[in-house]
Amino acid sequence: MRVVVERVSKLYADRAGHTLRALDGIDLVVDAEEFVAVLGPSGCGKSTLLNLIAGLLAPSEGAIWLDGELSPGRAATAMVFQEFALFPWRTVQANVEFGLEEMGVAAAERARRARYQLDMTGLAGFETKYPHELSGGMRQRVGIARALAVGPAVLLMDEPFSALDAQTRQLMQEELLAIWERTRKTIVYVTHNIHEAVYMADRVVVLSRRPGRVLAEVKVELPRPRAEAMIAEPAFVHAVERIWSLIRDQAAQALRE
């Protein structure tokens, strides 16, 4: 599914009644089956952009199109959050089935689709476990399985691995890329980590400090499938240096605001 964000701005009112502009005139196209990372300083509106694409928020200005249709996005998208966002009283299987329950899918079909996604995400055999019995990486895998189970055309990911330790994060990046190679979902992936963005994405969209505007789009000239050894490739190093040169001053100014 192709995502088109056309001149989108998002405004909020603060407690004093002043208007705050979180995003300003965002233009972005994500082609079907493309993996795009969105990166920028803290508070630049990255998560707001995901919520707009998901239909959880409405644009103050502009429009968002999914495959040429003006749409709030909920039926075609699924979100994976930074927090694990699992129901602690539900088993792994029941957590993965939750979105399907909300859609009114019959119990047998829910179970079948959940088992398929649990197998794809390496969680077969953990169906009856509860979230507190799982590691952080496994809990985030449950979140990914739950998102995939509803059959979204677009997967929206809001810093999904930022709470994990470095080793687990690397493994989860590799697992997500393997899932993407099999499913070819359109993915919009928000991160603060430049190396993660370059390693995973076809293209990196760099946002300015608030109000968030598109500073640049950096195409990652690395072949698929990705491998950890590619971080030493000149194309990887060049992309990282290019993005850092764009974001360094923006991040420094954001810290002073």
Backbone bond lengths (Angstrom), bond angles and torsions (degrees), N, CA, C in turn:
res aa  C-N    CA-C-N  psi(-1)  N-CA   C-N-CA  omega(-1)  CA-C   N-CA-C  phi
1 M - - - 1.458 - - 1.522 109.93 -
2 R 1.321 116.04 134.89 1.465 122.12 -179.78 1.530 109.83 -91.71
3 V 1.321 115.63 132.49 1.462 122.01 179.42 1.524 108.54 -110.37
4 V 1.327 116.55 127.41 1.459 121.56 177.05 1.527 108.53 -123.39
5 V 1.321 115.61 118.19 1.464 122.35 175.26 1.526 106.39 -104.41
6 E 1.324 116.37 117.70 1.468 121.30 -169.33 1.528 110.97 -118.61
7 R 1.331 115.57 106.82 1.468 123.06 175.47 1.525 112.06 50.78
8 V 1.314 116.55 45.49 1.466 121.37 -174.34 1.532 110.92 -87.79
9 S 1.324 114.41 130.57 1.460 122.54 172.18 1.520 108.48 -126.13
10 K 1.332 115.05 152.60 1.464 120.43 175.92 1.517 109.14 -133.27
11 L 1.342 115.38 124.21 1.454 122.52 -178.66 1.523 109.67 -115.90
12 Y 1.335 115.07 144.43 1.459 122.03 175.44 1.522 108.57 -128.08
13 A 1.318 116.07 157.71 1.463 121.55 171.61 1.523 108.40 -104.83
14 D 1.349 116.78 131.00 1.461 118.97 176.98 1.528 109.99 -83.29
15 R 1.332 116.87 -177.79 1.465 120.40 -175.50 1.522 112.50 -64.60
16 A 1.323 115.80 -26.06 1.467 119.60 179.22 1.524 112.21 -85.45
17 G 1.328 116.12 -0.74 1.459 119.49 179.70 1.514 114.30 88.61
18 H 1.333 117.48 4.47 1.458 120.92 178.10 1.530 109.83 -80.10
19 T 1.311 115.70 146.15 1.464 120.73 179.84 1.522 110.31 -87.03
20 L 1.318 115.59 126.84 1.464 122.07 176.70 1.518 108.84 -111.33
21 R 1.320 116.01 132.50 1.464 121.05 -179.75 1.525 108.22 -100.69
22 A 1.340 116.56 110.66 1.466 120.67 -179.16 1.521 111.42 -82.10
23 L 1.324 116.96 -42.73 1.464 123.39 177.79 1.519 108.60 -127.98
24 D 1.324 115.85 146.08 1.460 119.71 -175.25 1.522 110.92 -136.31
25 G 1.333 116.07 104.57 1.461 121.40 172.05 1.513 114.83 62.86
26 I 1.325 116.79 46.25 1.468 120.72 -178.29 1.526 110.35 -75.23
27 D 1.319 115.96 124.70 1.466 123.22 170.64 1.526 107.51 -115.54
28 L 1.324 115.85 124.97 1.461 120.21 -177.36 1.519 109.36 -153.93
29 V 1.328 116.32 134.45 1.461 121.88 173.64 1.525 107.89 -122.28
30 V 1.327 115.70 126.93 1.465 121.95 174.16 1.517 106.88 -117.83
31 D 1.318 116.90 115.00 1.461 120.56 -176.97 1.524 111.46 -74.69
32 A 1.317 115.67 159.59 1.464 121.18 177.45 1.523 109.87 -56.11
33 E 1.319 116.68 134.97 1.461 125.69 178.03 1.527 113.41 71.38
34 E 1.317 117.92 7.14 1.461 120.76 -179.91 1.528 110.30 -85.89
35 F 1.317 116.00 148.04 1.465 123.69 175.74 1.526 106.57 -110.22
36 V 1.334 116.39 108.28 1.461 121.78 -177.08 1.521 109.39 -117.17
37 A 1.325 116.49 130.15 1.461 122.02 175.24 1.521 109.14 -99.74
38 V 1.330 115.51 143.06 1.464 122.46 176.58 1.518 107.30 -117.48
39 L 1.328 115.59 126.18 1.457 121.19 -171.51 1.517 109.07 -136.73
40 G 1.320 116.75 144.52 1.459 120.87 177.76 1.508 109.99 -179.97
41 P 1.345 117.49 172.52 1.462 120.38 -179.44 1.520 111.89 -65.95
42 S 1.323 116.68 162.59 1.462 121.71 179.31 1.525 109.96 -57.23
43 G 1.332 115.50 137.72 1.454 120.91 177.26 1.508 115.44 80.45
44 C 1.341 117.52 11.89 1.469 119.64 -175.94 1.525 112.89 -86.02
45 G 1.334 117.98 -5.35 1.462 120.01 176.68 1.511 115.12 101.16
46 K 1.336 117.38 16.74 1.471 119.93 -179.15 1.531 111.21 -61.52
47 S 1.328 115.81 -49.05 1.467 119.46 -179.44 1.523 111.12 -67.38
48 T 1.315 116.64 -35.58 1.468 120.24 176.08 1.516 110.59 -59.63
49 L 1.323 116.89 -41.69 1.463 120.63 178.58 1.523 110.91 -60.64
50 L 1.331 117.49 -44.16 1.469 119.91 177.24 1.524 111.35 -60.59
51 N 1.332 116.63 -43.99 1.461 120.06 -179.55 1.522 112.16 -63.98
52 L 1.312 116.97 -31.78 1.465 120.84 175.75 1.524 110.93 -68.49
53 I 1.325 117.04 -45.28 1.467 120.16 178.77 1.526 110.39 -63.00
54 A 1.338 116.04 -36.50 1.467 120.81 -179.18 1.518 112.96 -73.34
55 G 1.329 117.27 -13.85 1.456 119.82 -176.50 1.511 113.32 83.25
56 L 1.333 117.55 10.30 1.461 121.12 177.17 1.520 111.32 -79.15
57 L 1.330 116.54 -22.52 1.458 123.75 172.55 1.521 108.39 -128.46
58 A 1.324 115.77 157.03 1.467 121.09 176.16 1.527 109.18 -106.53
59 P 1.334 118.42 139.35 1.463 119.74 177.30 1.527 111.25 -62.75
60 S 1.325 116.65 143.41 1.462 120.45 171.31 1.517 110.37 -76.72
61 E 1.312 115.64 -32.42 1.471 122.78 177.03 1.519 107.84 -142.68
62 G 1.329 116.77 151.96 1.452 121.17 177.34 1.515 112.75 85.02
63 A 1.331 115.79 -170.59 1.467 121.13 -174.77 1.519 110.12 -149.85
64 I 1.331 115.35 157.25 1.464 122.98 176.83 1.518 108.27 -123.50
65 W 1.336 116.14 129.99 1.461 122.36 -175.83 1.523 109.33 -118.69
66 L 1.311 116.20 135.04 1.457 122.23 175.14 1.515 108.22 -117.60
67 D 1.343 115.75 112.90 1.468 121.34 -174.95 1.520 112.18 50.81
68 G 1.326 115.63 43.34 1.460 120.83 174.65 1.506 115.45 82.13
69 E 1.331 117.64 -1.07 1.460 120.46 -179.96 1.522 110.16 -110.49
70 L 1.330 114.97 133.95 1.455 120.43 175.26 1.518 107.39 -71.57
71 S 1.337 116.53 115.18 1.459 119.00 -168.23 1.513 110.50 -145.06
72 P 1.357 117.38 144.60 1.461 119.17 174.48 1.517 113.41 -70.75
73 G 1.325 117.95 -14.61 1.459 120.41 170.07 1.508 117.40 95.37
74 R 1.309 119.73 -20.14 1.464 120.13 -168.85 1.522 113.30 -62.09
75 A 1.326 117.36 -37.87 1.467 119.19 -176.75 1.519 112.23 -72.36
76 A 1.329 117.78 -22.75 1.462 121.13 -173.27 1.518 113.53 -106.03
77 T 1.338 117.50 -7.86 1.458 120.78 -173.96 1.525 111.11 -123.63
78 A 1.335 114.71 159.63 1.464 121.35 171.29 1.521 107.45 -142.19
79 M 1.327 115.79 148.29 1.457 121.75 -174.23 1.526 110.98 -114.54
80 V 1.329 115.25 139.05 1.466 122.13 169.44 1.525 106.22 -115.81
81 F 1.333 116.24 124.00 1.456 121.45 -171.06 1.527 112.03 -96.06
82 Q 1.346 114.59 165.51 1.460 121.05 175.98 1.525 110.27 -63.99
83 E 1.344 116.65 -46.35 1.452 120.58 174.45 1.526 107.82 -75.05
84 F 1.307 116.42 155.96 1.462 119.31 -175.80 1.526 111.97 -68.11
85 A 1.349 118.26 -29.79 1.463 123.20 169.96 1.526 113.35 53.35
86 L 1.324 115.95 41.39 1.463 120.66 176.61 1.525 109.37 -103.98
87 F 1.327 116.33 152.82 1.456 120.99 175.70 1.532 108.43 -81.61
88 P 1.338 118.58 116.85 1.468 119.97 -173.66 1.526 113.67 -66.43
89 W 1.327 117.64 -22.87 1.470 120.62 -178.92 1.532 112.66 -87.68
90 R 1.330 116.99 -3.32 1.462 120.76 179.57 1.521 110.07 -103.62
91 T 1.316 115.70 145.83 1.461 120.10 173.33 1.524 109.89 -69.74
92 V 1.327 115.64 170.73 1.465 120.57 175.44 1.526 110.38 -55.08
93 Q 1.318 116.99 -49.16 1.466 121.13 -179.99 1.528 110.89 -58.20
94 A 1.324 117.03 -46.24 1.464 120.63 -177.48 1.522 111.56 -67.91
95 N 1.334 117.92 -34.08 1.463 120.36 175.63 1.522 110.98 -63.74
96 V 1.324 116.67 -43.42 1.465 120.23 -179.27 1.528 110.75 -66.92
97 E 1.318 116.86 -31.94 1.465 120.88 -179.21 1.526 113.23 -78.68
98 F 1.332 118.18 -9.96 1.465 120.01 -169.67 1.529 113.18 -56.95
99 G 1.329 116.91 -50.78 1.458 119.55 -179.22 1.515 112.61 -60.89
100 L 1.321 116.42 -35.42 1.463 121.01 178.36 1.527 110.75 -68.11
101 E 1.335 116.62 -36.36 1.463 119.86 174.84 1.523 110.33 -60.22
102 E 1.335 115.97 -45.49 1.460 120.34 -179.42 1.526 111.45 -62.13
103 M 1.320 116.75 -28.52 1.467 121.75 178.70 1.525 112.30 -82.88
104 G 1.332 117.10 -7.61 1.457 120.25 179.89 1.514 114.38 81.21
105 V 1.328 117.59 21.52 1.466 121.33 179.67 1.532 109.08 -72.34
106 A 1.317 116.42 139.00 1.467 121.85 -178.76 1.526 110.92 -61.21
107 A 1.333 115.95 152.02 1.464 121.72 -172.89 1.522 113.05 -57.83
108 A 1.320 117.54 -44.07 1.464 120.13 -177.92 1.526 111.05 -64.48
109 E 1.324 116.67 -40.83 1.464 120.60 179.21 1.526 110.59 -69.87
110 R 1.322 116.93 -37.94 1.475 120.03 175.48 1.520 110.61 -57.53
111 A 1.327 115.36 -47.84 1.463 120.20 -178.11 1.520 111.09 -62.80
112 R 1.319 116.91 -41.43 1.467 120.90 -179.32 1.522 110.73 -63.64
113 R 1.334 117.03 -47.23 1.461 120.59 -177.96 1.526 111.27 -67.91
114 A 1.321 116.20 -37.39 1.465 119.32 178.28 1.524 110.80 -65.07
115 R 1.327 117.14 -43.90 1.472 120.09 179.75 1.525 110.94 -62.47
116 Y 1.322 116.92 -38.54 1.468 120.61 179.08 1.532 110.23 -61.44
117 Q 1.329 116.70 -46.33 1.457 119.84 -178.28 1.525 111.65 -71.05
118 L 1.320 117.37 -34.47 1.464 119.58 176.21 1.522 110.95 -64.42
119 D 1.312 116.46 -37.84 1.460 120.43 176.58 1.525 110.31 -66.20
120 M 1.336 117.29 -42.39 1.464 121.62 -179.05 1.524 111.49 -64.24
121 T 1.318 117.17 -34.32 1.465 120.69 -177.02 1.530 113.10 -95.91
122 G 1.333 116.76 12.04 1.456 120.76 175.02 1.513 114.93 75.09
123 L 1.331 116.90 26.15 1.461 120.96 -177.20 1.521 113.18 -111.62
124 A 1.317 117.47 9.47 1.466 119.77 176.02 1.528 109.08 -58.59
125 G 1.331 116.18 133.23 1.453 121.26 -176.79 1.517 113.62 97.85
126 F 1.339 116.68 -9.95 1.466 121.03 179.97 1.530 111.93 -109.89
127 E 1.327 117.34 13.98 1.460 121.64 -173.43 1.523 113.14 -56.45
128 T 1.326 118.15 -36.11 1.467 121.28 -174.15 1.527 113.06 -95.62
129 K 1.323 117.18 2.56 1.459 120.38 178.14 1.529 109.96 -76.92
130 Y 1.340 115.23 159.45 1.456 121.96 176.12 1.529 108.91 -106.44
131 P 1.349 117.90 156.85 1.464 119.76 -175.96 1.527 114.62 -51.81
132 H 1.345 118.38 -38.09 1.468 119.80 -177.52 1.525 112.35 -67.97
133 E 1.324 117.23 -12.60 1.465 121.13 179.33 1.532 112.08 -92.03
134 L 1.326 117.28 0.01 1.461 121.86 -174.88 1.522 111.02 -110.35
135 S 1.321 115.97 154.88 1.464 121.51 171.78 1.529 109.18 -73.21
136 G 1.342 115.69 167.88 1.460 119.58 178.45 1.514 112.78 -59.07
137 G 1.329 115.93 -42.85 1.463 119.19 179.56 1.512 112.39 -63.19
138 M 1.326 116.83 -39.59 1.460 120.39 179.72 1.525 110.99 -69.00
139 R 1.333 116.95 -37.68 1.464 119.31 177.25 1.526 111.06 -62.90
140 Q 1.333 116.41 -39.03 1.459 117.41 178.98 1.519 110.96 -70.55
141 R 1.325 117.42 -30.81 1.461 119.73 173.63 1.526 111.13 -62.39
142 V 1.329 116.79 -37.89 1.468 119.86 176.25 1.530 109.99 -61.43
143 G 1.339 116.44 -41.64 1.461 120.11 177.62 1.517 112.41 -61.32
144 I 1.330 116.58 -39.84 1.466 120.42 178.14 1.522 110.22 -67.75
145 A 1.337 116.75 -43.53 1.466 120.41 178.61 1.519 110.85 -60.77
146 R 1.333 117.23 -41.31 1.466 120.99 179.04 1.526 110.75 -62.37
147 A 1.332 116.67 -42.28 1.464 119.85 179.40 1.526 111.24 -65.05
148 L 1.329 117.20 -43.11 1.462 120.77 -178.42 1.523 112.35 -69.74
149 A 1.331 117.33 -28.45 1.465 120.87 -175.21 1.521 112.74 -62.22
150 V 1.333 117.46 -29.87 1.469 119.57 -178.11 1.527 111.96 -80.13
151 G 1.332 116.78 -2.03 1.461 120.59 175.40 1.509 115.13 72.37
152 P 1.341 118.98 43.01 1.464 119.76 -178.36 1.522 111.71 -71.63
153 A 1.312 116.07 149.50 1.462 120.41 171.81 1.523 110.49 -82.42
154 V 1.342 116.27 -26.41 1.465 122.36 -178.38 1.523 108.44 -126.46
155 L 1.336 115.92 127.41 1.460 121.76 177.42 1.526 108.19 -106.18
156 L 1.326 115.93 122.09 1.459 122.86 -179.05 1.521 108.27 -107.05
157 M 1.335 116.95 127.31 1.466 120.60 -172.79 1.525 109.31 -129.00
158 D 1.341 115.64 120.29 1.458 121.86 -175.16 1.526 109.93 -106.23
159 E 1.322 116.45 90.89 1.468 123.49 -178.97 1.527 111.58 46.10
160 P 1.320 118.15 55.08 1.462 120.32 -170.10 1.521 114.87 -66.89
161 F 1.337 118.07 -21.49 1.463 119.80 -175.00 1.528 112.95 -112.68
162 S 1.323 117.67 9.38 1.465 119.95 -173.45 1.524 113.07 -68.24
163 A 1.342 117.97 -24.08 1.466 120.75 -179.12 1.526 112.78 -86.22
164 L 1.324 117.21 -1.57 1.463 121.04 -175.51 1.526 110.95 -94.39
165 D 1.329 116.56 155.53 1.459 119.92 174.71 1.527 109.59 -69.41
166 A 1.324 115.82 164.29 1.468 120.90 -170.85 1.524 112.61 -59.02
167 Q 1.332 116.80 -41.93 1.464 119.41 -177.61 1.529 111.22 -67.58
168 T 1.341 115.94 -44.34 1.463 119.67 179.19 1.522 110.66 -65.64
169 R 1.330 116.45 -38.14 1.463 120.29 179.30 1.527 110.81 -60.44
170 Q 1.334 116.83 -44.18 1.461 119.95 179.12 1.524 111.22 -61.46
171 L 1.322 116.89 -43.14 1.465 120.36 179.01 1.523 111.26 -64.35
172 M 1.332 116.99 -40.02 1.461 120.42 -179.97 1.524 111.48 -68.41
173 Q 1.327 116.69 -35.61 1.466 119.64 175.03 1.522 110.36 -59.94
174 E 1.326 116.01 -45.25 1.464 120.25 -179.86 1.528 111.07 -64.41
175 E 1.338 116.79 -39.69 1.459 119.97 179.48 1.523 111.12 -66.47
176 L 1.336 116.32 -41.90 1.467 119.09 179.23 1.525 110.97 -63.22
177 L 1.329 117.01 -41.89 1.466 119.72 178.19 1.524 111.18 -62.82
178 A 1.326 117.10 -37.70 1.471 120.16 177.46 1.522 110.64 -65.01
179 I 1.336 116.98 -40.72 1.473 120.71 177.00 1.521 110.08 -63.67
180 W 1.329 116.30 -43.23 1.472 119.82 179.63 1.527 111.20 -62.94
181 E 1.332 117.39 -39.87 1.466 120.07 178.21 1.528 110.94 -60.17
182 R 1.340 117.10 -35.04 1.465 120.66 -178.90 1.525 112.35 -79.96
183 T 1.331 116.90 -38.70 1.470 119.77 -172.41 1.520 113.52 -96.86
184 R 1.338 116.52 -28.55 1.464 123.00 -177.35 1.531 112.19 53.55
185 K 1.327 115.84 41.52 1.451 120.53 171.16 1.527 109.50 -69.42
186 T 1.304 116.60 150.06 1.457 120.60 167.25 1.524 107.12 -72.18
187 I 1.338 116.95 126.94 1.467 120.40 -177.74 1.527 109.96 -123.54
188 V 1.337 115.19 131.63 1.463 122.28 168.95 1.523 106.09 -115.07
189 Y 1.321 115.99 118.23 1.471 122.89 -166.47 1.527 109.67 -122.62
190 V 1.316 116.78 112.57 1.462 121.72 178.66 1.524 109.58 -89.58
191 T 1.326 116.17 135.01 1.462 121.19 178.63 1.523 109.78 -153.21
192 H 1.342 115.90 157.31 1.465 122.14 169.49 1.525 111.04 -95.97
193 N 1.318 116.85 -9.84 1.460 122.11 -168.45 1.527 110.50 -97.24
194 I 1.320 116.93 113.36 1.465 121.26 -176.96 1.521 110.85 -63.39
195 H 1.331 117.45 -44.39 1.464 120.13 -178.92 1.527 110.95 -62.26
196 E 1.329 116.55 -41.22 1.461 120.21 178.06 1.524 110.59 -62.36
197 A 1.321 116.98 -44.29 1.462 121.21 -179.23 1.523 111.17 -59.56
198 V 1.332 116.68 -46.36 1.465 120.34 -177.58 1.524 110.86 -69.72
199 Y 1.327 116.53 -39.46 1.468 120.20 -178.17 1.526 111.81 -63.50
200 M 1.327 117.12 -35.90 1.455 120.03 -170.74 1.524 114.40 -97.93
201 A 1.308 118.08 -32.16 1.464 120.67 -165.01 1.525 113.85 -95.53
202 D 1.333 114.45 158.12 1.460 121.43 168.18 1.526 110.39 -78.51
203 R 1.329 114.34 -30.53 1.458 120.82 -174.34 1.528 107.93 -151.89
204 V 1.334 116.46 142.60 1.460 121.64 179.45 1.524 108.72 -116.50
205 V 1.330 115.85 122.89 1.461 122.31 177.24 1.524 107.70 -97.26
206 V 1.332 116.57 122.17 1.459 122.17 -176.55 1.522 109.01 -103.58
207 L 1.338 115.99 123.09 1.459 121.66 178.59 1.520 110.69 -100.14
208 S 1.330 115.65 151.02 1.460 122.25 175.37 1.522 110.35 -79.56
209 R 1.329 115.92 172.61 1.465 119.29 171.57 1.533 108.48 -64.24
210 R 1.325 115.49 168.62 1.468 120.50 -175.64 1.528 112.49 -60.64
211 P 1.331 117.89 137.14 1.466 127.29 -2.86 1.524 111.13 -72.73
212 G 1.320 115.92 134.41 1.454 120.88 -175.00 1.518 112.96 -63.38
213 R 1.320 115.22 125.03 1.466 122.88 172.98 1.525 107.69 -128.94
214 V 1.312 117.36 156.89 1.464 120.29 177.81 1.525 108.79 -76.76
215 L 1.336 115.95 114.05 1.462 120.65 176.26 1.518 111.26 -79.12
216 A 1.338 115.90 -43.37 1.465 120.42 -176.45 1.519 109.37 -167.41
217 E 1.317 115.14 162.28 1.457 122.51 170.33 1.527 107.18 -122.07
218 V 1.310 116.10 123.72 1.466 121.70 -176.48 1.527 108.69 -109.99
219 K 1.316 116.46 116.53 1.465 121.12 177.74 1.525 108.98 -79.94
220 V 1.328 115.69 132.90 1.467 120.97 -179.41 1.524 108.35 -92.17
221 E 1.313 116.11 113.77 1.469 121.76 -175.36 1.526 110.93 -91.37
222 L 1.319 115.82 57.83 1.461 121.81 177.08 1.520 109.00 -122.65
223 P 1.328 117.53 142.94 1.469 119.70 -179.43 1.525 111.71 -73.27
224 R 1.317 114.80 162.94 1.468 122.57 170.42 1.524 107.95 -107.05
225 P 1.350 117.72 149.69 1.464 126.67 -5.05 1.521 111.89 -73.51
226 R 1.316 116.03 154.30 1.452 121.55 179.86 1.524 110.49 -77.44
227 A 1.333 114.53 152.66 1.463 120.92 177.04 1.519 108.18 -140.15
228 E 1.319 116.51 150.50 1.460 121.42 -175.63 1.527 111.91 -57.55
229 A 1.325 117.37 -32.21 1.463 120.94 -179.18 1.526 112.34 -62.92
230 M 1.327 117.25 -18.59 1.464 120.82 -177.54 1.523 113.11 -68.56
231 I 1.346 117.79 -14.34 1.464 118.67 -179.57 1.527 111.83 -65.67
232 A 1.333 116.75 -15.06 1.466 120.60 176.77 1.523 112.32 -92.79
233 E 1.327 117.45 -5.27 1.464 121.13 -178.24 1.532 110.40 -70.22
234 P 1.341 117.87 143.84 1.467 120.37 177.73 1.529 113.09 -55.80
235 A 1.326 117.85 -36.91 1.464 120.62 -179.80 1.523 111.23 -63.61
236 F 1.331 116.77 -37.43 1.466 120.79 178.10 1.527 109.82 -67.19
237 V 1.317 116.13 -49.91 1.464 120.80 -178.39 1.522 110.49 -60.63
238 H 1.325 117.14 -42.36 1.465 121.22 -179.65 1.525 110.86 -61.84
239 A 1.330 117.22 -44.23 1.468 120.51 -179.22 1.525 110.95 -64.16
240 V 1.339 116.87 -43.24 1.465 120.43 178.52 1.522 110.70 -60.73
241 E 1.330 116.95 -46.25 1.465 120.89 -179.10 1.521 111.20 -64.89
242 R 1.322 117.16 -39.16 1.468 121.24 178.55 1.530 110.90 -62.84
243 I 1.316 116.94 -45.76 1.467 120.55 -178.85 1.526 110.56 -67.32
244 W 1.335 116.99 -41.97 1.459 119.65 179.25 1.522 111.06 -62.54
245 S 1.314 117.36 -38.25 1.466 120.29 178.35 1.526 111.22 -63.64
246 L 1.338 116.63 -32.08 1.461 120.86 178.88 1.520 112.06 -75.40
247 I 1.324 116.03 -36.99 1.467 119.76 -167.88 1.521 113.79 -98.44
248 R 1.325 117.67 -15.77 1.465 119.64 -172.35 1.524 112.18 -59.42
249 D 1.316 117.80 -53.76 1.463 120.41 -178.88 1.521 111.27 -65.68
250 Q 1.343 116.16 -36.36 1.462 119.86 178.90 1.527 110.76 -62.04
251 A 1.326 116.19 -44.05 1.463 120.27 -179.52 1.525 111.08 -66.03
252 A 1.337 116.94 -40.26 1.461 120.59 179.38 1.525 111.05 -63.70
253 Q 1.327 116.86 -42.31 1.464 120.26 178.44 1.522 111.28 -66.98
254 A 1.335 117.24 -37.35 1.469 120.50 178.86 1.523 110.83 -62.87
255 L 1.334 117.34 -35.72 1.465 120.71 179.13 1.521 111.78 -66.63
256 R 1.334 116.86 -30.06 1.465 120.72 -177.91 1.523 112.60 -83.64
257 E 1.320 117.84 -12.49 1.472 120.98 -175.49 1.522 111.52 -84.73
